[in-house]
Amino acid sequence: MAFCNQKSFQNWKPFIAVVLLQFGYAGMDILSKSALNKGMSCYVLVVYRHAVAFVVIVPFAVILEKKVRPKMTLSIFLKLVALSVLEPVIDQNLYFLGMKYTTATFAVAMFNVLPAITFVVAWILKMEKIKMRSVHSQAKIVGTIATVAGAMVMTLIKGPILNLFGIHESSAQIQHNGGVNLQHAVKGSIMITIGCFSCACFTILQAVTLETYPAELSLTAWICLLGTVEGGIVALIMERGEPSVWSLSWDTKLLAAVYSGIVCSGMAYYIQGVVMRYRGPVFVTTFNPLCMVIVAIMSPFILAEKIYLGRVIGAVVIILGLYLVVWGKSKDYDRPSPIIKDEILPAKQTIENNDKEKFHSHEVITSSNFGAIARDEQV
């Protein structure tokens, strides 16, 4: 019974890890939107975020992976440079810009196209199993389409305002949070979509890099360090002549930089890497829609954003699609167990047979020795 419980917990660990990851991302979206509303530069936020992550992660990488860290090669270093450009620089800057033009809920809803993009790219690169006649493969495809459809419903269909939690907004709050015009929505959508493509490429490349550089903490430290340098260059160019944007005080701006750096860069890159080695890149990104549901629930309390009926319907569709994908992917990891069991049993039988052979040979030697002794006594 204890073995079964332990095995069940091992199977559930990847699910628990990615769900907690989405809660971490939801907190980042809320804090980042609050900091951007107070005038913080998105470029500066990206730089501080990865600087904090590097400072926190590098001691663990140096100590814990001292003996397992592979030798750095030019090929690996170029992959690290590409990773740091794709996610810390391109994806995050475009994501925060898109959020600045829209709302936190809108940005997270648009980012839900990431699982579909990652799914297609992984399928093209033959990193994802698809058998059209298999019910589980059909569930993965339908579930992925459902998550994207739910995101589109949340984005395009508003419907009536729902005052589920009895929160009343002032006219100023309604104008600030609800007044996202069509031009800003389109501009923000394009930025976030491009960021999704960049993030999908980052996820795939991270899985490929871990095959030759299987040190998750060190990989995270390198991405954060290079992301800080490259993001700093972008920030200096975009915010030239504005030295005041680099100043921080004890407010939401500092909290957003520290929280997003520790939780959403340091811990997130590491957890993604660990889970990805066993479950693949599509599994990690499949849970992204859950973040939108969490943000949609938290935003009315923290950012005073409005809840629309369309967003609630979209959230339900996303959850159903997420369930289908998880159920479909569960079949990908059920098959290895019998193989391992079959491999263990012959090995055990071989050991037992070897022991029996040793025992029989020992008896033969003992008998021959006894016979020799008997002949000596007769002589």
LONU-969970 format. One record per residue: x, y, z of N, C-alpha, C in turn; residue in three letters. Coordinates in steps of 0.2 Angstrom, whole numbers, padded with zeros to 4 digits, always signed. Atoms other than C-alpha are relative to their C-alpha. Layout:
REM LONU-969970
XYZXYZXYZALA/...
END
This chain:
REM LONU-969970
+0004-0006+0000+0000+0000+0000+0004+0006+0000MET/-0004-0006+0000+0014+0012+0004+0003+0001-0006ALA/-0004+0000+0006+0023+0008-0012-0005+0003-0005PHE/+0005-0003+0005+0006+0012-0022-0001+0007+0001CYS/+0001-0007-0001+0004+0028-0013+0006+0004-0002ASN/-0006-0003+0002+0022+0033-0016+0000+0001-0008GLN/+0000+0000+0008+0020+0029-0035-0005+0005-0002LYS/+0005-0005+0002+0004+0039-0036+0002+0007+0001SER/-0002-0007-0001+0012+0054-0028+0006+0002-0005PHE/-0005-0001+0005+0027+0052-0040-0004+0002-0007GLN/+0004-0001+0007+0014+0052-0055-0003+0007+0001ASN/+0004-0007+0000+0005+0068-0048+0005+0006+0001TRP/-0005-0006-0001+0021+0078-0044+0000+0005-0006LYS/+0000-0004+0006+0022+0085-0062-0006+0005+0000PRO/+0006-0004+0000+0004+0091-0061+0000+0005+0005PHE/+0000-0005-0006+0006+0099-0044+0005+0005-0002ILE/-0005-0005+0002+0022+0108-0050-0003+0005-0005ALA/+0002-0005+0005+0014+0116-0065-0006+0004+0002VAL/+0006-0003-0003-0002+0120-0056+0002+0006+0004VAL/-0003-0005-0004+0008+0129-0043+0004+0006-0004LEU/-0004-0004+0005+0018+0137-0057-0005+0006-0003LEU/+0005-0005+0003+0002+0145-0064-0003+0005+0005GLN/+0002-0004-0005-0003+0152-0047+0006+0005+0001PHE/-0006-0005+0000+0015+0160-0047-0001+0005-0006GLY/+0001-0004+0005+0012+0167-0064-0006+0005+0001TYR/+0006-0004-0001-0005+0174-0059+0002+0006+0005ALA/-0003-0006-0004+0003+0184-0045+0004+0005-0003GLY/-0005-0005+0004+0016+0191-0057-0004+0004-0004MET/+0004-0004+0005+0002+0197-0069-0003+0005+0004ASP/+0003-0005-0004-0007+0206-0055+0005+0005+0002ILE/-0005-0005-0003+0008+0214-0047+0003+0004-0006LEU/-0003-0003+0005+0016+0218-0064-0005+0005-0003SER/+0005-0004+0003+0000+0226-0071-0001+0006+0005LYS/+0000-0006-0005-0001+0237-0054+0006+0004-0001SER/-0006-0004+0001+0017+0242-0057+0000+0004-0006ALA/+0001-0004+0007+0014+0247-0075-0005+0005+0000LEU/+0005-0006-0001-0001+0257-0070+0003+0006+0004ASN/-0003-0006-0004+0010+0267-0058+0006+0003-0004LYS/-0005-0003+0004+0022+0271-0072+0007-0003-0001GLY/-0006+0004+0000+0035+0258-0071+0002-0002-0008MET/-0001+0002+0007+0044+0255-0088+0001-0008+0000SER/+0000+0007+0001+0041+0237-0094+0008-0003-0002CYS/-0006+0002+0002+0059+0236-0101+0005+0000+0006TYR/-0003+0000-0006+0066+0241-0084-0002-0006+0005VAL/+0003+0006-0004+0055+0228-0075+0003-0007-0003LEU/-0003+0006+0003+0062+0214-0087+0007+0000+0003VAL/-0007+0000-0002+0080+0219-0082+0001-0002+0007VAL/+0000+0001-0008+0077+0220-0063-0002-0007+0001TYR/+0003+0006-0001+0067+0204-0064+0005-0006-0001ARG/-0005+0006+0001+0081+0193-0071+0006+0001+0004HIS/-0006-0001-0004+0095+0202-0061-0002-0003+0007ALA/+0002+0003-0007+0085+0197-0045+0000-0008-0001VAL/+0000+0007+0001+0083+0179-0052+0007-0003+0000ALA/-0007+0003+0000+0101+0177-0056+0004+0000+0007PHE/-0003-0001-0006+0107+0183-0039-0003-0006+0005VAL/+0003+0006-0004+0095+0170-0031+0002-0007-0002VAL/-0001+0007+0003+0098+0155-0042+0007-0002+0000ILE/-0007+0002+0002+0117+0156-0045+0003-0004+0006VAL/-0003+0004-0005+0122+0150-0027-0002-0007+0000PRO/+0003+0007+0000+0111+0135-0028+0003-0004-0006PHE/-0003+0003+0006+0118+0131-0046+0007-0002+0001ALA/-0007+0001-0002+0136+0133-0040+0001-0006+0005VAL/-0001+0005-0005+0134+0122-0025-0003-0007-0002ILE/+0004+0006+0001+0121+0109-0030+0002-0004-0006LEU/-0002+0004+0007+0127+0105-0048+0007+0001-0001GLU/-0007+0000+0001+0145+0106-0045+0003-0006-0004LYS/-0003+0006+0003+0148+0088-0050-0004-0002-0006LYS/+0004+0002+0006+0134+0086-0063+0000+0005-0006VAL/+0000-0005+0005+0137+0102-0073+0004-0002-0006ARG/-0004+0002+0006+0142+0097-0091+0005+0006-0002PRO/-0005-0005+0002+0157+0106-0099-0004+0005-0005LYS/+0003-0005+0004+0152+0122-0108+0003+0000-0007MET/-0003+0000+0007+0154+0121-0127-0003+0006-0004THR/+0003-0006+0004+0151+0134-0141-0007-0001-0002LEU/+0007+0001+0002+0135+0125-0147-0005+0001+0006SER/+0004-0001-0006+0128+0125-0129-0001+0008+0001ILE/+0001-0007-0001+0132+0143-0127-0004+0004-0005PHE/+0004-0003+0005+0124+0148-0143-0007-0001+0001LEU/+0007+0002-0002+0108+0139-0137-0002+0005+0006LYS/+0002-0004-0006+0109+0149-0121-0001+0007-0002LEU/+0001-0006+0002+0111+0165-0130-0007+0001-0003VAL/+0006+0000+0003+0096+0161-0141-0006-0001+0005ALA/+0006+0000-0006+0085+0156-0125-0001+0006+0003LEU/+0001-0006-0003+0089+0172-0117-0003+0006-0004SER/+0003-0005+0004+0084+0182-0132-0008-0001-0001VAL/+0007+0002+0001+0068+0172-0135-0005+0002+0006LEU/+0005-0001-0005+0060+0173-0118+0001+0006+0004GLU/-0001-0006-0004+0068+0186-0107-0001+0007-0003PRO/+0000-0006+0003+0070+0199-0120-0006+0001-0005VAL/+0005-0001+0004+0057+0197-0134-0007-0002+0003ILE/+0006+0001-0003+0043+0188-0125-0003+0004+0005ASP/+0003-0004-0006+0042+0197-0109-0001+0007-0001GLN/+0001-0007+0001+0045+0214-0116-0007+0001-0004ASN/+0006-0001+0004+0031+0212-0129-0006-0002+0004LEU/+0005+0002-0004+0020+0203-0116-0002+0006+0005TYR/+0002-0006-0004+0021+0218-0104-0002+0006-0003PHE/+0003-0006+0005+0019+0231-0118-0007-0002-0001LEU/+0007+0001+0002+0003+0222-0123-0004+0000+0006GLY/+0004-0001-0006-0003+0221-0105-0001+0008+0002MET/+0000-0007-0002+0001+0240-0103-0006+0003-0004LYS/+0005-0002+0004-0011+0243-0118-0007-0002+0002TYR/+0007+0003-0001-0025+0232-0112+0000-0001+0008THR/+0001+0001-0007-0028+0224-0095+0003-0007+0002THR/-0003+0006-0002-0021+0210-0085-0003-0007-0002ALA/+0004+0006+0002-0035+0198-0089+0000-0001-0007THR/+0000+0000+0007-0035+0202-0107+0007-0003-0002PHE/-0007+0002+0002-0016+0199-0108+0001-0007+0001ALA/+0000+0007-0002-0017+0182-0099-0004-0004-0005VAL/+0005+0004+0004-0032+0177-0110+0003-0001-0007ALA/-0004+0000+0006-0022+0181-0126+0005-0005+0000MET/-0006+0005-0001-0007+0171-0120-0002-0007+0000PHE/+0002+0007+0000-0018+0156-0120+0001-0004-0007ASN/-0001+0003+0006-0014+0153-0138+0007-0004+0000VAL/-0006+0003-0001+0003+0147-0132+0000-0008+0000LEU/+0001+0007+0000-0002+0129-0129-0001-0003-0007PRO/+0001+0003+0007-0008+0127-0147+0006+0001-0004ALA/-0007-0001+0004+0008+0135-0155+0005-0005+0002ILE/-0005+0005-0002+0019+0124-0144-0002-0007-0002THR/+0003+0006+0003+0008+0109-0149+0002-0001-0007PHE/-0001+0001+0007+0010+0112-0167+0008+0000-0002VAL/-0008+0000+0001+0029+0116-0166+0003-0007+0002VAL/-0002+0007-0002+0032+0100-0156-0002-0005-0004ALA/+0002+0005+0005+0022+0090-0168+0004+0000-0006TRP/-0005+0000+0006+0032+0096-0183+0007-0002+0001ILE/-0007+0003-0002+0048+0092-0174+0000-0007+0003LEU/+0001+0007-0002+0041+0075-0169+0002-0001+0007LYS/+0000+0000-0007+0042+0079-0151-0006-0002+0004MET/+0006+0002-0003+0024+0075-0148-0003-0005-0004GLU/+0003+0006+0003+0015+0059-0152-0007+0002-0002LYS/+0007-0001+0002-0001+0060-0163-0001-0006-0005ILE/+0003+0006+0004-0011+0045-0170-0007+0002-0001LYS/+0006-0003+0001-0026+0052-0178-0006-0005+0002MET/+0005+0005-0002-0036+0035-0175+0000-0001+0008ARG/+0000+0001-0008-0032+0036-0156-0004+0005+0003SER/+0004-0005-0003-0045+0043-0145+0004+0005+0004VAL/-0004-0004-0004-0032+0050-0134+0003+0006-0004HIS/-0003-0005+0004-0023+0059-0148-0006+0005-0002SER/+0005-0004+0002-0040+0066-0154-0002+0005+0006GLN/+0001-0004-0006-0043+0072-0136+0005+0006+0001ALA/-0005-0005-0001-0027+0081-0136-0001+0006-0005LYS/+0001-0005+0006-0031+0090-0153-0006+0004+0002ILE/+0006-0003-0002-0049+0094-0147+0001+0005+0006VAL/-0002-0004-0006-0043+0100-0130+0004+0006-0002GLY/-0004-0005+0002-0030+0111-0138-0004+0006-0003THR/+0005-0005+0004-0043+0119-0150-0005+0004+0005ILE/+0005-0002-0005-0055+0121-0135+0003+0006+0004ALA/-0003-0005-0004-0042+0131-0125+0001+0006-0004THR/+0000-0006+0004-0039+0143-0139-0006+0003-0001VAL/+0006-0003+0001-0057+0145-0143-0003+0003+0007ALA/+0002-0004-0007-0060+0149-0124+0003+0006+0001GLY/-0003-0007+0000-0047+0162-0125-0002+0005-0004ALA/+0002-0005+0004-0054+0170-0140-0007+0002+0002MET/+0006-0002-0003-0071+0170-0132+0001+0005+0006VAL/-0001-0005-0005-0064+0179-0117+0003+0006-0003MET/-0003-0006+0003-0055+0191-0128-0005+0004-0004THR/+0005-0003+0005-0069+0195-0141-0007+0001+0003LEU/+0007+0000-0002-0085+0192-0132+0000+0003+0008ILE/+0000-0003-0007-0089+0203-0116-0007-0002+0003LYS/+0007+0001-0003-0108+0202-0113-0001+0004+0006GLY/+0001-0004-0006-0115+0209-0097+0005+0000+0005PRO/-0005+0000-0006-0105+0214-0082-0003-0004+0006ILE/+0002+0004-0005-0106+0202-0068+0003+0002+0007LEU/-0002-0002-0006-0105+0208-0050+0000-0005+0005ASN/+0000+0006-0004-0101+0191-0042+0002+0001+0007LEU/-0003+0000-0007-0092+0197-0027-0002+0007+0003PHE/+0003-0006-0003-0102+0213-0023+0005+0006+0000GLY/-0005-0005+0001-0088+0224-0029-0003+0006-0004ILE/+0002-0006+0004-0093+0242-0034+0006+0004-0002HIS/-0005-0004+0002-0082+0252-0044-0002+0008-0001GLU/+0001-0007+0001-0080+0271-0045+0000+0002-0007SER/+0000-0002+0007-0082+0280-0061+0007+0001-0003SER/-0007-0001+0002-0064+0284-0062+0003-0007-0001ALA/-0002+0007+0001-0060+0265-0060-0002-0003-0006GLN/+0003+0002+0006-0072+0261-0074+0003+0002-0006ILE/-0003-0003+0005-0064+0273-0085+0007-0002-0001GLN/-0007+0002+0000-0046+0268-0081+0000-0008-0002HIS/-0001+0007+0001-0049+0249-0081-0004-0003-0006ASN/+0004+0003+0005-0063+0246-0093+0001+0004-0007GLY/+0000-0003+0006-0059+0259-0106+0006-0002-0005GLY/-0005+0003+0004-0048+0248-0117-0003+0001-0007VAL/+0003-0001+0007-0052+0255-0135+0003-0005-0005ASN/-0001+0005+0005-0051+0244-0150+0007+0000-0003LEU/-0006+0000+0003-0035+0251-0157+0006-0002+0005GLN/-0004+0003-0005-0026+0247-0140+0000-0007+0000HIS/+0002+0007+0000-0034+0230-0140+0004-0004-0006ALA/-0003+0003+0005-0028+0226-0157+0008+0000+0000VAL/-0007-0001-0001-0010+0233-0154+0003-0005+0005LYS/-0002+0005-0005-0009+0223-0138+0000-0007-0002GLY/+0000+0007+0002-0015+0207-0146+0005-0002-0004SER/-0006+0001+0004-0002+0208-0159+0006-0001+0003ILE/-0006+0000-0004+0012+0211-0147+0000-0007+0004MET/+0000+0006-0004+0006+0196-0136+0000-0006-0004ILE/-0001+0006+0004+0004+0184-0150+0007-0001-0003THR/-0008+0000+0002+0022+0188-0156+0004-0003+0006ILE/-0003+0002-0006+0027+0185-0138-0001-0008+0001GLY/+0002+0007-0001+0018+0168-0138+0004-0004-0005CYS/-0005+0004+0005+0028+0162-0154+0007+0000+0003PHE/-0007+0000-0003+0044+0167-0145+0000-0004+0006SER/+0000+0004-0006+0039+0159-0129+0000-0008-0002CYS/+0001+0007+0003+0034+0143-0139+0007-0003-0002ALA/-0006+0002+0002+0051+0142-0147+0005+0000+0006CYS/-0005+0001-0006+0060+0145-0130-0002-0006+0003PHE/+0002+0007-0003+0050+0130-0123+0003-0006-0003THR/-0003+0005+0004+0055+0119-0137+0008+0000+0000ILE/-0007+0000+0000+0073+0125-0137+0003-0002+0007LEU/-0002+0002-0007+0074+0123-0118+0000-0008+0001GLN/+0000+0007+0000+0069+0105-0120+0006-0003-0004ALA/-0005+0002+0004+0082+0102-0133+0007+0001+0003VAL/-0006-0002-0004+0096+0111-0123+0001-0005+0006THR/-0001+0004-0006+0093+0100-0108+0002-0007-0002LEU/-0002+0007+0002+0097+0084-0118+0008+0000+0000GLU/-0007+0000+0000+0115+0090-0119+0003+0004+0006THR/-0002-0004-0006+0116+0102-0104-0005-0002+0006TYR/+0006+0002-0004+0105+0092-0091+0002+0003+0007PRO/-0001-0004-0007+0108+0105-0076-0005+0006+0000ALA/+0006-0005+0001+0092+0114-0074+0002+0007+0004GLU/-0002-0007-0004+0099+0127-0060+0005+0004-0004LEU/-0005-0004+0003+0114+0131-0070-0003+0003-0007SER/+0003-0003+0006+0104+0133-0086-0004+0006+0001LEU/+0004-0006-0002+0092+0145-0077+0004+0006+0002THR/-0004-0006-0002+0106+0155-0070+0003+0003-0006ALA/-0003-0003+0007+0114+0157-0088-0005+0004-0003TRP/+0005-0004+0003+0097+0162-0095-0001+0007+0003ILE/+0002-0006-0003+0094+0175-0082+0006+0005+0000CYS/-0006-0004+0001+0112+0182-0083+0000+0003-0007LEU/+0000-0003+0007+0112+0184-0102-0007+0004-0001LEU/+0006-0004+0001+0094+0190-0101+0000+0007+0003GLY/-0001-0007-0003+0099+0204-0089+0004+0004-0004THR/-0004-0004+0004+0113+0209-0100-0004+0003-0007VAL/+0003-0002+0007+0103+0209-0117-0006+0004+0002GLU/+0006-0004-0002+0087+0216-0108+0003+0007+0002GLY/-0003-0007-0002+0098+0230-0101+0002+0004-0006GLY/-0001-0004+0006+0104+0235-0118-0006+0002-0004ILE/+0007-0002+0003+0086+0235-0125-0003+0006+0004VAL/+0003-0005-0004+0081+0246-0110+0004+0006-0001ALA/-0004-0006+0001+0095+0258-0112-0002+0004-0007LEU/+0002-0003+0006+0090+0261-0130-0007+0003+0000ILE/+0007-0002+0000+0072+0262-0127-0002+0006+0005MET/+0001-0005-0005+0073+0273-0112+0005+0005+0001GLU/-0005-0005+0000+0087+0284-0117-0002+0007+0002ARG/+0002-0007-0002+0087+0301-0109-0005+0000+0006GLY/+0004+0000-0005+0076+0295-0095+0003-0004+0006GLU/-0003+0003-0006+0087+0290-0080-0005-0002+0006PRO/+0005+0000-0006+0072+0292-0068-0003-0007+0000SER/+0004+0006+0000+0064+0276-0074+0004-0006+0003VAL/-0004+0006-0003+0078+0265-0066-0001+0001+0008TRP/+0000-0001-0008+0074+0272-0048-0006-0005+0002SER/+0005+0005-0004+0065+0260-0036-0001+0003+0007LEU/+0001-0001-0007+0057+0263-0019-0004-0005+0003SER/+0003+0005-0003+0048+0253-0007-0008+0000-0001TRP/+0007+0000+0003+0032+0251-0017-0001-0006-0004ASP/+0002+0006+0004+0023+0239-0029+0005-0001-0006THR/-0005+0001+0005+0037+0242-0042+0006-0005+0002LYS/-0005+0005-0003+0050+0234-0031-0002-0007+0001LEU/+0003+0007-0001+0038+0220-0026-0001-0004-0006LEU/+0001+0004+0007+0034+0216-0044+0007-0002-0003ALA/-0007+0003+0003+0053+0215-0049+0002-0006+0004ALA/-0003+0006-0004+0058+0204-0034-0005-0006+0000VAL/+0005+0006+0001+0042+0193-0035+0001-0004-0006TYR/+0000+0003+0006+0043+0190-0053+0007-0003-0002SER/-0007+0002+0001+0062+0188-0053+0001-0007+0004GLY/-0001+0006-0004+0062+0174-0039-0005-0005-0002ILE/+0005+0005+0001+0045+0165-0043+0000-0001-0008VAL/+0002+0001+0007+0042+0168-0062+0006-0001-0005CYS/-0006+0001+0005+0060+0168-0069+0005-0006+0004SER/-0004+0004-0003+0071+0159-0056-0003-0007+0001GLY/+0004+0007-0001+0059+0145-0050-0003-0003-0006MET/+0004+0003+0006+0049+0144-0066+0004-0003-0005ALA/-0004+0003+0004+0063+0141-0077+0003-0007+0002TYR/-0003+0006-0003+0070+0128-0066-0006-0006+0000TYR/+0005+0005+0000+0053+0119-0063-0002-0002-0007ILE/+0002+0002+0007+0049+0120-0082+0005-0005-0002GLN/-0006+0005+0002+0066+0111-0085-0001-0007+0003GLY/+0001+0007-0003+0063+0097-0073-0006-0003-0002VAL/+0006+0003+0002+0045+0094-0078+0001-0002-0008VAL/-0001+0001+0008+0050+0095-0097+0004-0006-0001MET/-0004+0005+0002+0063+0082-0096-0004-0007+0001ARG/+0004+0006-0001+0050+0069-0090-0007+0000-0004TYR/+0006-0001+0003+0034+0076-0098-0001+0003-0007ARG/+0000-0003+0006+0039+0086-0113-0002+0007+0000GLY/+0002-0008+0000+0036+0105-0118-0007+0001+0000PRO/+0007-0001+0001+0018+0103-0123-0004-0001+0007VAL/+0003+0001-0007+0013+0097-0105+0001+0006+0004PHE/-0001-0006-0004+0021+0112-0097-0005+0006-0002VAL/+0004-0006+0002+0012+0125-0108-0007-0001+0000THR/+0007+0001+0000-0005+0116-0108-0003+0003+0006THR/+0003-0002-0006-0008+0122-0090-0001+0008+0000PHE/+0000-0008+0000-0006+0141-0095-0007+0003+0000ASN/+0007-0003-0001-0025+0144-0097-0002+0000+0007PRO/+0002+0000-0007-0027+0140-0079+0002+0007+0004LEU/-0002-0006-0003-0017+0156-0075-0005+0005-0001CYS/+0005-0005+0002-0030+0166-0084-0007+0000+0005MET/+0005+0001-0005-0044+0159-0073+0001+0003+0007VAL/-0003-0002-0006-0034+0163-0058+0000+0008+0000ILE/+0000-0007+0001-0031+0181-0064-0007+0003+0000VAL/+0006-0002+0001-0049+0183-0069-0004+0001+0007ALA/+0003+0000-0006-0054+0179-0051+0003+0005+0005ILE/-0004-0005-0005-0041+0190-0042+0000+0007-0002MET/+0000-0007+0002-0042+0205-0053-0005+0005+0003SER/+0005-0005-0003-0058+0212-0047+0002+0002+0007PRO/-0002-0002-0007-0051+0212-0029+0006+0005+0000PHE/-0006-0004-0001-0034+0219-0032+0000+0006-0005ILE/-0001-0005+0005-0035+0229-0049-0007+0003-0001LEU/+0007-0003+0001-0054+0233-0048-0002-0001-0008ALA/+0002+0002+0007-0056+0225-0066-0007-0003+0000GLU/+0007+0002+0001-0073+0221-0072+0000-0007-0002LYS/+0001+0007+0002-0079+0203-0074-0006+0000-0005ILE/+0006+0000+0005-0090+0200-0090-0002-0008-0001TYR/+0003+0007+0001-0101+0185-0094+0004-0004-0005LEU/-0004+0003+0005-0091+0181-0109+0007-0003+0002GLY/-0006+0003-0003-0075+0179-0099-0001-0006+0004ARG/+0002+0006-0004-0084+0167-0087-0001-0006-0005VAL/+0001+0006+0005-0090+0156-0102+0007-0002-0003ILE/-0006+0002+0003-0073+0157-0110+0005-0004+0005GLY/-0004+0004-0005-0065+0151-0093-0002-0007+0000ALA/+0003+0007-0001-0077+0136-0092+0003-0004-0006VAL/-0002+0004+0006-0072+0131-0110+0007-0002+0000VAL/-0007+0001-0001-0054+0133-0106+0002-0006+0005ILE/-0001+0005-0005-0055+0122-0091-0002-0007-0003ILE/+0002+0007+0003-0064+0108-0101+0005-0002-0005LEU/-0005+0002+0005-0051+0109-0115+0006-0002+0004GLY/-0006+0002-0004-0037+0108-0102-0001-0007+0003LEU/+0001+0007-0002-0045+0092-0095+0001-0005-0005TYR/-0001+0005+0006-0046+0084-0112+0007-0001-0002LEU/-0007+0000+0002-0028+0088-0116+0004-0004+0006VAL/-0003+0004-0005-0022+0081-0099-0002-0007+0000VAL/+0003+0007+0001-0033+0065-0101+0004-0003-0006TRP/-0003+0003+0006-0026+0063-0119+0008-0001+0001GLY/-0007+0001-0001-0008+0065-0113+0002-0005+0005LYS/-0001+0005-0005-0010+0053-0099+0002-0006-0003SER/-0001+0006+0003-0009+0039-0111+0007-0001-0002LYS/-0007+0000+0003+0008+0044-0117+0005-0002+0006ASP/-0005+0002-0005+0016+0040-0100-0003-0006+0004TYR/+0002+0006-0003+0006+0024-0095+0003-0006-0002ASP/-0003+0005+0004+0015+0013-0107+0006-0003+0003ARG/-0006+0002-0003+0032+0013-0099+0000-0005+0006PRO/+0000+0004-0006+0027+0005-0083+0000-0007-0001SER/-0001+0007+0001+0024-0013-0089+0007-0002-0003PRO/-0006+0002+0003+0040-0013-0099+0005+0000+0006ILE/-0005+0000-0006+0050-0008-0083-0001-0006+0004ILE/+0001+0005-0005+0041-0021-0073+0002-0007-0004LYS/-0002+0006+0004+0045-0034-0087+0007-0001+0000ASP/-0007+0000+0000+0063-0029-0087+0003-0002+0007GLU/-0002+0001-0006+0064-0030-0068+0000-0008+0002ILE/+0001+0007-0001+0057-0048-0067+0005-0005-0003LEU/-0005+0004+0003+0069-0056-0079+0007+0001+0003PRO/-0006-0002-0004+0083-0047-0070+0001-0004+0006ALA/+0001+0003-0006+0077-0054-0054+0001-0008-0001LYS/-0001+0007+0001+0076-0072-0061+0007-0001-0002GLN/-0007+0001+0001+0093-0070-0068+0005-0001+0006THR/-0004+0000-0007+0100-0066-0051-0001-0006+0003ILE/+0002+0006-0003+0091-0080-0044+0003-0007-0003GLU/-0003+0005+0003+0097-0092-0057+0008-0001+0001ASN/-0007-0001-0001+0115-0086-0055+0002-0003+0007ASN/-0002+0002-0007+0114-0089-0036-0001-0008+0000ASP/+0001+0008+0000+0107-0107-0039+0006-0003-0003LYS/-0005+0003+0003+0121-0110-0051+0007+0000+0004GLU/-0006+0000-0004+0134-0104-0039-0001-0005+0006LYS/+0001+0005-0006+0126-0115-0025+0001-0007-0003PHE/-0001+0006+0003+0126-0130-0037+0008-0001-0001HIS/-0007+0001+0002+0144-0127-0042+0004-0001+0007SER/-0003+0001-0007+0149-0125-0023-0001-0007+0002HIS/+0001+0007-0002+0141-0142-0020+0004-0005-0004GLU/-0005+0004+0004+0151-0150-0034+0007+0000+0002VAL/-0007-0001-0002+0167-0142-0028+0001-0004+0007ILE/+0000+0003-0007+0163-0148-0010+0000-0008-0001THR/+0000+0008+0001+0159-0166-0016+0006-0002-0003SER/-0007+0002+0002+0175-0167-0026+0005+0001+0005SER/-0005+0000-0005+0185-0161-0012-0001-0005+0005ASN/+0002+0005-0005+0176-0173+0000+0003-0007-0003PHE/-0002+0006+0003+0180-0187-0013+0007+0000+0000GLY/-0007+0000+0000+0198-0182-0014+0003-0002+0007ALA/-0003+0001-0007+0200-0182+0005-0001-0007+0002ILE/+0002+0007-0002+0191-0199+0006+0006-0005-0004ALA/-0005+0004+0003+0204-0206-0007+0007+0000+0003ARG/-0006-0001-0004+0218-0199+0003+0000-0004+0006ASP/+0000+0004-0006+0212-0207+0018+0001-0008-0001GLU/-0001+0007+0002+0211-0224+0009+0007-0001-0001GLN/-0007+0001+0001+0229-0222+0003+0004+0000+0007VAL/
END
